[in-house]
C-alpha cells in the first residue's frame, strides 16, 4: 500500500492506458485500477495507481495533484488502508428507541 496512490475526479471515459501513460512521468507504473460500479460496469470516477517504489508514488502526489487529464483536474493523494469490516447497513439502528424505524 505504500506505493499506491488514489486518483479522484477522473473522467468517466478514462482508461487504464490513459492513467498509465499520464502517471508514467512520475515513475514506473506497476498497476492501474479504475473502480467501477458493480451493477452498471461504469467508472465511478476514481481509481488507484501502484508504483514500483514509495518515492515514485510520493513524486506523483507532489507533481501531478491538480493537473488536468481529459479536461478534469485530478485529485491525487497517497492511498489509505481500507478499514477492516464495519460501516454500512442499518445495524446500529436496532433498538435505539427511534419509533420511526420499525425493523
Secondary structure by P-SEA (a helix, b strand, c coil): cccbbbbccccccccaaaaaaaacccccccbbbbbbccccccccccbbbbcccaaaaaaaaaccccccccccccccccccccccccccccccccccccccccc
